[in-house]
Structure formats: C-alpha cells, structure tokens
Amino acid sequence: MKLISSQDFSADPHKYLKDVTTESIGIISGDGEVFMTIGGPVSSPEEVSSTPTYTKIVEHYEQCFEKHGSNHHGVDWPNQHDLHKRFQVMTDVILPRGPCSLLDFGCGVGLLLDWIYDRDLIYIDYSGCDMSEKFINCCKQKHKDDPEEFFQIDVLKTPEQLNSYDYIVMNGVFTMKLELSQQEMWDYFTRLISVLFNKANKGMAFNLMSKQVDWERDDLFHVSLDQLASFLTKNLCRHFVIRNDYGLYEYTVYLYKEPVLK
C-alpha cells in the first residue's frame, strides 16, 4: 500500500486515483495517522486503521433511523418541505431533461426515489447506494419490486466496484461533520467527490453548508466559496454552477463534464 499525505492527495487526486485498482493508497492526516484507504486490499492492521473516521457520520444517521424510522427525521432532516426543496434542486442538475441514469449516493431510506415516483419523473433511471447496510435493507423492503436498485458500498475502499452513471447526486452527504475536524472533513469531501466525478458521465450535484450565515455550528461542514472553487478548478473541472437561490443556509453545486452552454 502506498502512503501519501492529505495535502498531496488534495493537490492532485487524479495522479493517485488512476492506480487504485492495482494498489491501495493510504491517506495520512496532519497528525500522522492514516485517515482512510482507497482501492486495493488493506495490507495490515498496522498500516491502516480498521475503522475510518468518516464512519462516525454513518453511525450518526443509523442512530437517527433507529429512533425515528423511515422518514425525514430518520435521516436527520428537520422537515419534509425543505427536504423536497432539496430534491428539486438536486434533480435540476439534469440538463437537458431526458432519459438518464442517476445514482443517489448516500440514499439513506430512499426518500428521493419516493419523491421521483410521486412526480412521475419517468425519465430518471434511479439507483441508490449507501455505506450503511441498515439503510439498504430498509430501501429493499420498501421497494420490493425493484430491490436491485439499491446496493451497499464504501466507494473509498472499493471504487472499482462502482459503475458509471449519467448523474450522481449527494444530498446531505457533506453537510454534517459531527466530531470530525474541519481538515478531516475537507479531506473526506475532496477524496470522495474526486472518486465520484470519475464515475459521472455528465455531471454531479452536492450540497454544503454556507459560510454566509449569522453563526456557524461546530458540528456542520461550512465551506467557503473561494476554497471550493479553487479546489474544483485545479483538480476536477471548471464547469460548475453554485446555487444559493432556494432559501436555506446551504448551497448546492452542479459539476459538469462539459460546458452546459455551448
């Protein structure tokens, strides 16, 4: 396994991601600990922590699910109205409107698919994945006619197991950092979108907490627009849209493989 610093990876993720199917890489945080692994098999317990830090976020949502069940509270959204607004913004990444495959990354209990069905958006060929087996089992029980639409994966460990999709959306995947430091969450965020952008044929959407607020919560992941734009343009692409027009204390980013307007 190849060990690299988080700074080197964030500066040029494509340089290291191209070889992850043949050799795993371990990302070292500022304190010298391996924060996570990407790709191939873990070499030994001494080289890599068996429980990546980002699993704490998964555990938080599983606790919400166990307490509230299969609804918006079960994935820690305060109300259904704002969640449906987020679904509309997420699916607006699809341009032009037409038949397409869409991966709901971090699908939770499958509420986006319920929303798509309610609006008869038949042009969307939906798939959902999550790191939590509990969420995937719930989704398969809810949608017994199409259980194959949902699957469990830790894409940072096994990126080669994820297929490509026209669009990938990540609603709420990066809004909470909980006990993670800002740097740990930034490392997780940049690695994950770098891997997933390679799996998106046309584009992807994700939301982040805004820094244009009266005060910032310590458990949320607030990211400045300048920091984000600098990373995207240097490492992924220049074709992105930032939406801050839907009345919530967050913003949504559309990232495209090609310019939308030509």
C-alpha positions as CSV (number, residue, x, y, z in Angstrom):
1,M,0.0,0.0,0.0
2,K,1.2,3.5,-0.9
3,L,1.0,6.1,1.8
4,I,0.6,9.8,0.8
5,S,-0.2,12.9,2.7
6,S,-3.6,14.5,2.6
7,Q,-2.1,17.7,1.2
8,D,-0.5,15.8,-1.7
9,F,-3.7,14.0,-2.4
10,S,-5.9,17.1,-2.3
11,A,-3.5,18.9,-4.6
12,D,-3.7,16.3,-7.4
13,P,-6.1,13.4,-6.7
14,H,-6.2,12.1,-10.3
15,K,-2.4,11.4,-10.0
16,Y,-3.1,8.8,-7.3
17,L,-6.6,7.6,-8.2
18,K,-5.6,6.1,-11.6
19,D,-3.7,3.2,-9.9
20,V,-6.2,2.3,-7.1
21,T,-7.4,-0.8,-8.8
22,T,-4.0,-2.4,-8.6
23,E,-2.6,-0.9,-5.4
24,S,-4.4,0.7,-2.4
25,I,-3.4,4.1,-1.1
26,G,-3.5,5.3,2.5
27,I,-4.1,9.0,3.2
28,I,-2.2,10.4,6.1
29,S,-3.7,13.2,8.1
30,G,-1.8,16.1,9.7
31,D,-1.2,14.1,12.9
32,G,0.5,11.3,11.0
33,E,-2.4,8.8,11.3
34,V,-3.9,7.0,8.3
35,F,-7.3,8.7,7.8
36,M,-8.7,6.3,5.2
37,T,-7.7,3.9,2.4
38,I,-8.8,3.9,-1.2
39,G,-8.7,1.0,-3.6
40,G,-7.0,-2.5,-3.2
41,P,-6.8,-4.6,-0.1
42,V,-5.6,-3.3,3.2
43,S,-2.0,-4.6,3.8
44,S,-2.1,-4.9,7.5
45,P,-3.7,-3.5,10.7
46,E,-0.5,-1.6,11.5
47,E,-0.7,0.3,8.2
48,V,-4.3,1.3,8.2
49,S,-6.9,1.9,10.8
50,S,-9.7,-0.7,10.6
51,T,-12.4,2.0,11.2
52,P,-12.1,5.1,9.0
53,T,-13.0,8.4,10.8
54,Y,-15.9,9.1,8.4
55,T,-17.8,6.1,9.6
56,K,-18.8,8.2,12.6
57,I,-21.1,10.1,10.3
58,V,-22.7,6.9,9.1
59,E,-23.2,5.8,12.7
60,H,-25.0,9.1,13.5
61,Y,-27.5,8.6,10.7
62,E,-28.1,5.0,11.7
63,Q,-28.9,6.2,15.2
64,C,-31.4,8.7,13.8
65,F,-33.0,5.8,11.8
66,E,-33.3,3.6,14.8
67,K,-35.0,6.3,16.7
68,H,-37.4,7.8,14.1
69,G,-37.8,5.1,11.4
70,S,-38.1,5.5,7.6
71,N,-38.9,9.2,7.3
72,H,-37.1,12.6,7.0
73,H,-36.3,12.6,10.8
74,G,-34.8,9.1,10.3
75,V,-32.0,10.7,8.2
76,D,-31.8,13.8,10.4
77,W,-33.7,16.4,8.2
78,P,-35.8,18.7,10.3
79,N,-38.8,19.0,8.0
80,Q,-40.2,17.4,4.8
81,H,-40.9,20.7,3.0
82,D,-37.2,21.7,2.9
83,L,-36.1,18.2,2.0
84,H,-38.4,18.2,-1.0
85,K,-37.0,21.6,-2.0
86,R,-33.5,20.0,-1.9
87,F,-34.7,17.1,-4.0
88,Q,-35.9,19.6,-6.7
89,V,-32.6,21.4,-6.6
90,M,-30.6,18.1,-6.8
91,T,-32.6,16.8,-9.8
92,D,-32.3,20.2,-11.6
93,V,-28.7,19.2,-12.3
94,I,-30.1,17.1,-15.2
95,L,-29.7,19.2,-18.4
96,P,-31.3,18.8,-20.8
97,R,-34.3,16.9,-19.4
98,G,-34.4,13.5,-20.9
99,P,-33.7,9.8,-20.2
100,C,-30.7,9.4,-17.9
101,S,-29.3,7.2,-15.2
102,L,-29.0,8.8,-11.8
103,L,-27.1,7.5,-8.7
104,D,-28.5,8.7,-5.3
105,F,-25.2,8.4,-3.4
106,G,-25.9,8.3,0.3
107,C,-29.5,7.4,-0.4
108,G,-30.5,6.8,3.3
109,V,-34.0,5.4,3.4
110,G,-34.7,6.1,-0.3
111,L,-36.8,9.2,0.1
112,L,-35.5,10.7,-3.2
113,L,-37.0,7.7,-5.1
114,D,-40.3,8.2,-3.3
115,W,-40.3,11.8,-4.4
116,I,-39.4,10.8,-8.0
117,Y,-42.3,8.3,-8.1
118,D,-44.7,10.9,-6.7
119,R,-43.9,13.3,-9.5
120,D,-43.8,10.6,-12.2
121,L,-40.3,11.5,-13.4
122,I,-40.1,8.5,-15.6
123,Y,-37.1,9.8,-17.5
124,I,-34.9,9.1,-14.5
125,D,-33.4,5.6,-14.2
126,Y,-32.8,5.6,-10.5
127,S,-30.2,3.7,-8.4
128,G,-29.4,4.3,-4.8
129,C,-26.3,3.4,-2.7
130,D,-25.2,3.9,0.9
131,M,-22.4,2.8,3.1
132,S,-25.0,1.6,5.7
133,E,-26.3,-1.9,5.3
134,K,-29.2,-0.9,7.6
135,F,-30.4,1.8,5.1
136,I,-30.0,-0.5,2.1
137,N,-32.0,-3.2,3.8
138,C,-34.7,-0.7,4.6
139,C,-34.8,0.5,0.9
140,K,-35.1,-3.0,-0.4
141,Q,-38.0,-3.7,1.9
142,K,-39.8,-0.5,0.8
143,H,-39.2,-1.2,-2.9
144,K,-39.6,-4.9,-3.1
145,D,-40.5,-4.8,-6.8
146,D,-37.0,-3.3,-7.6
147,P,-34.6,-4.3,-4.8
148,E,-31.7,-4.3,-7.2
149,E,-31.9,-0.6,-7.4
150,F,-30.2,-0.3,-4.1
151,F,-26.7,-1.5,-3.0
152,Q,-24.2,-1.1,-0.2
153,I,-20.7,0.2,-0.9
154,D,-17.8,2.0,0.7
155,V,-16.6,3.6,-2.5
156,L,-13.4,4.9,-1.0
157,K,-12.3,1.3,-0.2
158,T,-13.6,-0.3,-3.5
159,P,-14.0,2.4,-6.2
160,E,-13.6,-0.3,-8.9
161,Q,-17.0,-1.8,-7.8
162,L,-19.0,1.3,-8.6
163,N,-20.4,1.6,-12.2
164,S,-20.7,4.8,-14.1
165,Y,-23.9,6.9,-14.2
166,D,-25.0,9.9,-16.2
167,Y,-25.6,11.9,-13.0
168,I,-24.6,11.4,-9.3
169,V,-26.3,13.4,-6.6
170,M,-25.3,13.6,-2.9
171,N,-27.9,15.3,-0.8
172,G,-26.7,15.8,2.8
173,V,-23.6,13.7,2.5
174,F,-21.3,16.6,3.3
175,T,-23.5,18.9,5.5
176,M,-22.6,17.4,8.9
177,K,-19.1,16.7,10.2
178,L,-20.0,16.0,13.8
179,E,-16.8,15.1,15.7
180,L,-14.5,15.3,12.7
181,S,-12.2,18.3,12.5
182,Q,-12.6,20.7,9.6
183,Q,-9.5,19.3,7.9
184,E,-10.6,15.7,8.3
185,M,-14.0,16.6,6.8
186,W,-12.3,18.5,4.0
187,D,-10.1,15.5,3.2
188,Y,-13.0,13.2,3.2
189,F,-15.1,15.5,1.0
190,T,-12.3,16.2,-1.6
191,R,-11.4,12.5,-1.9
192,L,-15.0,11.4,-2.3
193,I,-16.0,13.9,-4.9
194,S,-12.7,13.1,-6.8
195,V,-13.6,9.4,-6.9
196,L,-17.3,10.0,-7.8
197,F,-16.6,12.6,-10.5
198,N,-14.7,9.9,-12.4
199,K,-17.9,7.8,-12.2
200,A,-20.3,10.6,-13.6
201,N,-20.7,10.6,-17.3
202,K,-22.4,14.0,-17.5
203,G,-22.4,15.7,-14.1
204,M,-22.9,15.6,-10.3
205,A,-24.6,17.6,-7.6
206,F,-23.8,18.0,-3.9
207,N,-24.6,20.5,-1.1
208,L,-22.5,22.1,1.6
209,M,-23.2,24.4,4.5
210,S,-22.7,28.1,3.7
211,K,-20.3,30.4,5.5
212,Q,-22.6,33.3,4.7
213,V,-24.6,32.8,7.9
214,D,-25.0,34.7,11.2
215,W,-23.1,31.9,13.1
216,E,-21.5,28.6,12.3
217,R,-22.3,25.4,14.1
218,D,-19.3,23.3,15.2
219,D,-21.0,20.0,14.0
220,L,-21.7,21.3,10.5
221,F,-19.4,21.5,7.5
222,H,-19.3,25.1,6.4
223,V,-17.1,25.7,3.3
224,S,-16.1,29.0,1.7
225,L,-16.9,29.5,-1.9
226,D,-13.4,30.6,-2.7
227,Q,-11.9,27.4,-1.2
228,L,-14.3,25.2,-3.0
229,A,-13.9,27.0,-6.4
230,S,-10.1,26.8,-6.1
231,F,-10.2,23.0,-5.5
232,L,-12.7,22.3,-8.3
233,T,-10.8,24.3,-10.9
234,K,-7.4,22.9,-10.0
235,N,-8.4,19.3,-9.6
236,L,-11.7,18.4,-11.3
237,C,-13.0,20.9,-13.8
238,R,-14.1,24.5,-14.5
239,H,-17.7,23.7,-15.5
240,F,-19.6,24.2,-12.3
241,V,-22.7,26.1,-11.1
242,I,-23.2,27.3,-7.5
243,R,-26.9,27.6,-6.4
244,N,-27.8,29.7,-3.4
245,D,-31.3,30.7,-4.5
246,Y,-33.5,28.3,-2.6
247,G,-33.7,30.0,0.9
248,L,-31.7,27.6,3.0
249,Y,-28.4,28.1,4.9
250,E,-26.5,26.0,2.4
251,Y,-25.6,25.9,-1.3
252,T,-25.7,23.3,-4.0
253,V,-23.0,22.7,-6.6
254,Y,-23.5,21.3,-10.1
255,L,-20.3,19.9,-11.6
256,Y,-20.4,19.1,-15.3
257,K,-18.0,17.1,-17.5
258,E,-18.7,19.5,-20.4
259,P,-20.0,23.1,-20.6
260,V,-23.8,23.2,-20.4
261,L,-24.0,26.2,-22.8
262,K,-22.0,25.8,-26.0
